[in-house]
């Protein structure tokens, strides 16, 4: 993605550089660089969020498995107790 951003920036500068001063080109270059840095920050944040979400999912799955296991044991005990009462 970063490569694509840089490539677009270079093409943009190259296409519109005719008749522009060095100062104007530097200004555009700096603006594009800031955009690239911002995009990279967003990408890093997205990766962190993805990692946190995956960790939450794993934790939730463990809790569900544990809860199901407890529920199954509870049902088994209830059945056993009912069977003892029926005898």
N, C-alpha and C positions, 0 to 999 in steps of 0.2 A: 504494500500500500504506500509506503514511504517513497519507494522508487517511482511509483506512478505519479505521486504528487510532485516530486522533483522534476520528472519528465514533462508534466503538464506546465509547470512553472517555466522551465527552459523554453518550451515551445511558445508559451505566451510572451515571454520576453523577446525571443527571437522574432516572432511575427510582428510585434508592435514596436520594435526598437528603431525602426526607420524614422529618422528625423527627430529623435528624442535625445535630450542631453544626458550626459553621464550622471548628473545629479538626479534626474527623473528615474533613470534606470536603477540607481542605487536605492531610491525610495521604494520602487516596486519590488526590488530584490528583498529588502528588509521586511516589507509587508508580507511577501510570500513566505519568507523564513519564519515569521511569527505564526502564520497560518499552519505551517508544517509542525512547528513546536506544539501548538495548541492541539492539533490532530493527534500527535504522538502522546500527549498527556491524556487525551480522551481514550486512546487505545489502551494505555497502561491502566487507567481506571476501570475500563471494561474488563480487562483481564483479571484484575483484583476482584471485581464483583462476581465474575464467573467462578473464580476459585472459592470465594466465600459461599456462593450459592451451592456449589457442589458439596462443600463441607456440610452445609445445613441439610442437604438432601441425604447424605450418608448418615448423619445423626438421626434424622427423622426416620429413615428406614430401620435403623437399629432399634429405635424406640417402638416402632410398629411391630417388629419381630418379637421384641421382648413382651410387649403388650399382648400379642396374639398367643404367645407361649403361656403367659399367665392366665389368659382367658380359657385356653384349652385345658389347662390343669384344673381350673375352677370347675369347668363343665364336667370333667372326668370325676372329680370329687363329688359333685352333686349327683351324678349318675350312680356312683358307688354307694353313696349314702342312701339314695332312694331304693336301690336294690337291697340293701341291708334292712331297710324298714319293711320292704315287701316280703321278706323271708319270715 
